[in-house]
Amino acid sequence: MTPPAGPRCDISLVVNTHQRPRHLALVLESIAAQQGATGRFDVVVSDDGSTDDTAAVVTAFAARAPFPVRFTTEPRDGFRLARVRNRGAALAGGSLLLFLDGDCILPPDHVAAYLERRRPGQALLGYCARLPETACHDFVPGKVDWDEVRRRIPPAEHAALARRLRKQRWQTWLRHPNKPRLAGGNCAVWRDDYWLVNGFDERFRGWGQEDDDLGLRLRAAGVRLEPILDRTYSCHVWHPTDPTAGSRWRDGPNVAYFLRRGRLTACREGLVTRPTEQVVWGLPDDIDTTPLGRAVGGCVAHAPRARAREACEIDIVIRPGTGRFERPAQCRLLLVPADQPGAGEAAVRRQADQIRPADPAAVAPLLAAAG
């Protein structure tokens, strides 16, 4: 995926929001108070279909802000945070994308800290301190004082941030394969790296895991994830949790999809939708010997194909047949007859990341969803 025309500033603040104009006003005020980054950033507010005063808040802010402010929204269709962030990123003009939740107040040197720490090949991981419910009603747009905000942070939150930073440093030193985890409400990714992995995966709908997934795919693309909590953090203004958020991580609506095997580095539905013709496939030598194989071959006829033992995105083995998984692949896909879902030798089934019963007449949508 190629990003649109070159960057127009050093960093873009991409702020997601939905139905919280007061919270958003507080966040925008903290952005206007940024120091040490004058003339180096723009702001994109990406809204998930708010029907309240959100648009008016952004319009009024944009009229007086000394930096570019853009706004995007579309009708609400469930909780779609991945899509919201992608829409915002598509409008951003910065070479670095700083993703922010529209309910987190920034300290005055937040943007400057990210600019100071940015390095090629790295993404920066921030987080937030959570303000108590009793304090959040005291903050009024137009009268936010960062020192007062900081004084209202509970000691337990300071301790939690310190523990998180220690863990992140230890995990980074160990070069852990999937930690520290990326938190999408306060993190920075180079624009080119974001386009390389096709942004957030929009198959994540409902609360949770879309940021964990982005972190894993950035790592797969060779991006190193580095903490920045020793330098800055944001402050989360209390509000009720989204109805799709479970009390436990493992109960979230996206957990099964997140835990699947065979994750593609560049997701299929992100900044752009990647059809079958834009995925690199590995096909077995006996592709033309069965009706299912011929159907698959027809579907990928115009797609790039890997040669024998050459790396691909999705490597396919079909049963009945004699093919084996022999290529380096991000996803190993075993296709079996729809009326024989248990077909295939045990060794091949163990190697497969995904096993799909398939019918020759309906294989196209299956391949469109693979990965």
N, C-alpha and C positions, 0 to 999 in steps of 0.2 A: 504494500500500500504506500502510495506517495502522498505526502502532505500537500495541501494547497500552497499557493504562492508564499514566498519566503516570509520570515517573521518581521514584524514591524516594531517590536520592542523586546526588551530582555526577558520579561516574565509576564504571564497572564494569570490573573486571579479568576478562577472559574468557580462561581458560587452557586450551589444548588439550593432550591427552596420549594416549599409547598405550603400554602395556607398559614404562614406565620409572618405577616408583614411587620409586626413589632420586633420580632427577633431579627428579621432581615435588616430593618432600619438600624438596629444596634450594630450589626456586623458591618454594614456599609459605612456607618460613622467611624468605626474603628479602622476601616480601610482608608478613609479620607485623612485620618490622623497619622498615617505611616510616615516615618522619618528615614532619611538616608536612601530613598529610592525615587526621588522626584524625577519625573520624565522617563522612567524606565519600565513602567507597567501599564497595562490596561485591565479592565474588569469586564467579565461576562457574567450576567445573572441568568441562570438557566432554571426555568420554572416548570414544575410538573402539573400544569393545568389548574393553577389557583383561580378561584372565583371571587376573591376578596379584593383588598386594596393593594395587593402585591405590585401590580403593574404601575399603579400611581406612585408608590413608594420609589420604585426604580426610576420612573420618569422625572420625578422631582429631584432625586439625587443626581441623575445624569446632567440636569440643567445647571447644577452648580459645581460639579466635580471638575477639577483641573486635569483630568485624564479621560481617555475614551471609555465610555460605558455602553455595553450592548445588552440587549434583553431578548430572550427567546422563550416561547411557551407554546403549548398546544393542548388540545382537550385531554383531560385526565382519562387514563385507561388502566387503572390499577397502579400499584407502586412500581415505578420503572426508573430507579435511580441510575442504572447503567445507561439507559437511553438519554436521560437528562444530562448526565455528565458528558456523554459523547456529543450531544447537540451543542453544549457550551464550548467544548474543545474545538469543534469545527469552526466556531466564530472567533476563536482566540488568535491574537496576533503575536504572542510571545514565543521565543525560542524555548522557554521553560514553562510548563503548565503547573500552576499551584492550585490543587483542588481543595476547596473549602466548603464545609457545611454552612448553610445559612442560619445556623443557630449558635455559632461560636465566635465570640469577640476576640479580636487579635490584639496583642501587645503592639506598641508603636514601632518596634524594630523588627516585626515579624517578617516582612518582605525583604528587608535588608539582610536578615540572617540567612534566608534561603539563597539570596544572590551571592552572599559571601561564601557559602558552603558548596555551591553547585560545582560539579566536576563532570567531565565527559564520562559516559558509561556508567553513571550512578543515578539512582533515584533516592530521594530524601524522605525519610519517614518521621512524621510528627505525630502528635496526639493532643488530647485536650484534658484539662482539669475540669471536673464537673462541679458547678456551683449548686448549692442547696436550693431547694424550692423556695424556702423562705426569703432568700436573698434576691431571687430573680425578678420579683415584682417591684423591687426598689430601683431598678435601672430604667431610666426614661430616655428615649431617643432625643438627641440634642444636648444631653447632659451627662454623657458617659465619661467617667474619669478612670483611667486605667489603674492608677494606684488604689482607688477604692475597690475596683473589681478584684484586684490581686489580694487585697486584704480580706475579701470575703471567701477566698478559697479555703476549704477546710484543711487542717493539717494532714488528715488521712489522704487527701488527694495529692498533696506534695509528696507524701511517702510512696503513694502508688506510682507516680511519675518516675520517682527515683528508682523504684524496683524495675519498672519497665525498661528504663534506660540501661540498668545493669544487665538485664537479660538480653537486650538487643545487642549490647557490646559483646557479650559472651557468645551469643549465637553468630554474630558477624565474624568474630575471631575464629570460631570453629568452622566457618564456612558451611553452616547448616544448610541442607538442601532446600528447605522451605520456610525458614525463620531467619530473622524477624519478619512478622507478617505486616503487610501493608494495610494501613487504615485510610480509607478513601476520603475521610472528612478533613484531612490535613496532611497532604503529601505532595511532592513535586516530582514530575517526570519530564524528561526532555521530550520536546514535541516530536522529533524524529523517532525516538524510541516508542512513543505512544502510537504513532502511525504504523511502526514496524509490526506491532502485535495486534493491530486493528482495534485499539482502544478497549473499553470495557465491553464485556460480552453481554449483549442485550437479551440473551436467553435467560438471564437471571431476572426474574420478576417476583415481586414481593421482597421482604426485608432480608438482607444478609448475603454474604459470601462473594458478591461481585468484586469486592476489593481484594479479598484473599486470592481469588482467581487471577486478577490482574497481576498481583505480585508474583505468582508462580510462573505466569507466562513471560513476564519481564525477565525473571531469572533464566528461563529457558532460552531467551534471546541473548543472554550474555550480560544483562544489566545487573550491576551490584546494588543492593539495597542497604543504605547507610542511615543510621539514626541521626536526628538533629535535636533531640529532646534536651541535650545539654546546653542548647543555645536558645530555644524558643518553644513555646506551646501556646495553644489557644484555650479559651474558657467557654465551656458549654453552658448555655442558658437553659435552665430546666423547662421541659414541656412533657406532656404525656407521650408514651412510646407509641409507635405505629402499631395498628391492630395486627399486622402480619408478622410482627416480631415475637418470637417465642421466648419463654423465660429461660430456656437453655439453647445454646448454640446448635446442638444436634437435632433440635426439634424444628428448626427453621424450614421454610418451604423450598429452599434451594439446596439443602444439604446433599440430597441424593445426586443431583446433577453435579455439584461441586466435587463430590468424592468419586465420580466416574473415572475409569481409566481411559487413556487415549486422548488426553487434552491436547488440542492443537495450539501451537505457539501464537499463530495469528487466527483468532477465533472466526467462526463462520458468519456470525451476526454481530457486528460491532459498528465502527465508524461507517463501514460499508458492508453490504451483504455479499458474501463470497459464494457465488454459484459453483456448481460442479466443475465448470470449465476453468475455474481459477484455482483449483486445488491440484497439487502434484500427487498423482496416484502411482502406486505400484501394483501391477497386475500379474497373475500367474501365467506360466507358459501355456497352460491348457485352457485359456480363457474361451476359446472358440469351440470347445468340445461338448458343452452342455447348453441347454436353453437358457439357464440362469446366467451362465458365463457370457453368452452372446448378448444377452440383454444388458449386462453390466458394460461390456465393451462398447455397445452402441451409445450408452449414456455418457461415457467418458471419451468418446471418439475425438472431441475437439479440446480435450484437457491435456495439460502437460503430463508426460509419463516418465517414470524413472526406468532406467535400464536395469538389467540384472545386477543385484547387489549395490545399486546406487540408492542413496538416501531419498526418501519421499516423505510426504505428509501422512498419507493413508495407504497402507499396504493391504491388499485384499487377497484372501484365500477363499476358495469356493468348494463346497462339498455338495454332491459327489465330485471328486477330482483328485489330482495328485500333487497339487501345489503345496508349498511350504512357506512359512514366514522366514525369509532370508535377507531382507533388506533392512537397513536402519530406518526406522519409521517412528513418527510421533504417535500414530494410532494403528494398531493391527486389528483389522476387521475381518471376522469370519462370517461368511454368508452360508446359510444352510437352507434346504428346502423348507417352505412354510409348513408342509405336512410332516416334516421330520425334524423338529426343533432340537432334538438330541443328537443329530448326526455329527460326525467328525470324531477323529481319534482323540483320546484323552490328552495326548501330548500337544496336539494342535490347539485344542480348546484351552489348555492352560496358557499357551503362548498368547492367545488372542486377548486384546484389551476389551473388545466389544464383540458379541455374538448376536447376529440378527437373523431370524427366520425371514426368508424372502421369497417372493413370487416373481417370475419374469415379467409379468404384466404390471407390477407395482414397485419395481426396483428404483425408479427415478426419485421418488420422494425420500426413499430410504437413504440414497446416496447424498441427497441434498441436506439431510439432517445429520450425516455421519460426522464424528469428531466433536 
